[in-house]
């Protein structure tokens, strides 16, 4: 058979991602702050776009609100209680001394506490009972906050008279991170400033006396030592304790008692003093503006037992297309380039308004389905949180799974139980031992935490015991899963908990 070249015509269909379609997809992923920045840039580029004045009745727009009929909610649920931060009373009641959990007020622990429940900051110039006719600018109030750099700079000016020492101190202050720790290397600082390391150490010693105590520390042990020295509590036993924080993290109290030369009662008193210290003294000062969490969707209970799901009016950007201005300037276009520019501006402006409207409707549709699926959680709490995945929601509302994934990214829902990220409601499924309905991983975590909280010092539960108790309550779970969930909640092993509880019991606390 001879080979020959020839031309063939074929027809085929394909989906082409236009730039505007790609931009519309990006809009779904934007947070409220990112969306505002994007719109500001578009308004700056496009003369036909302008922001609309806020409408008092915007929240009542039927297109931004959906009534959700509840599913049959399971009974016997408790109100969901968010994990509270430590208080002075909690220190004497409970001992938890891992390095990650030694200072629970530390903002670094927010990753394991789930969504931040920070209240939304509202401008005093807005509508409300507390607004005044003078229109106080909240931005001006926030700008008056003293930063760590300002606070340290004032003390540097008062502490050093010699210009060379003041220069070294200023360089050390520039090396502080937001927590107040000095991250620079003293030898490198000395070489950069053309001085010797002894002079830098001498200036550093003065800087480490600044308020609040603990600033300019180079590690956690030094930070704690500086604070204890100010309190005149840095005795040999306390020095030994601070020098062995790794043993403290492992709860090796026997080794600590031997190294420090104290009994159990004195050791517990020392641990209480350590807990009262601030491991991040620099965090007391404003490091700049931070964005508070603003709920994109609000859920409220209706009088008929259903749920009202509506978009937060404050997160809805209102953009208008100025057709009047277009009609005025388009006849004055002098050449084809100007006409093309105006036509493109009009096209982009119309696209943006349509995309924003579609984005709002999509978020509302996804959120309403989540509320319908997780009605039992809203009524009874985390124990009734159902297993849920993106495909279930996507199939229910007739959208693609990737669309639901984009909508739920970095979006928050205000419910009667607090503020939650939309993705919080999507949890893995754990089978039921009796063949009943599956359990969500989040509800199982809550059960594990409750079992451990209720255990007695003489009967500390092992992971195997927790597995048996969960299976008796209808949860089919493996031991390694229990261990993974326990470690994820920063709960020590049964051996460490038993050692800790015995120490507390022997001290009579």
Protein Blocks (a to p, Z undefined) as FASTA:
>chain_A
ZZdddddddddddddddfklmmmmmmmmpcfklmmmmmmmmmmmmmkbccddddfklmmp
mklcccdddddddehiacddddddddfklmmmpccfbfklmmmmlmklmmmnopafbdcd
ddfkbgcjkbcfkopafklmmmmpccfklmmmmmmmmmpmblklmmmmmmmmmmpcfkop
afbdfklmmmmnopafklmmmmmmmmmmpccehihiabfklmmmmmmmmnopacfklmmm
mmmmmmmmnopaklmmmmnopafklmmmmmmmmmmpcfblmlmpcebjcdddddfbdcdd
dfkopacddddfklmccddddfklmmmmmmmpfbfklmmmmmmmmmmmmmmmmmmmmmmm
mmmmmmmmmmmmmmmmmmnojklpccddfklmmmmnopafklmmmmmgopacddfkbccd
fklmpccddddfklpacddfklmmmmmmmmmmmpcfklccdfklmmmmmmmnopacdfkl
mmmmmmmnopacfklmmmmmmmmmmnoZZ
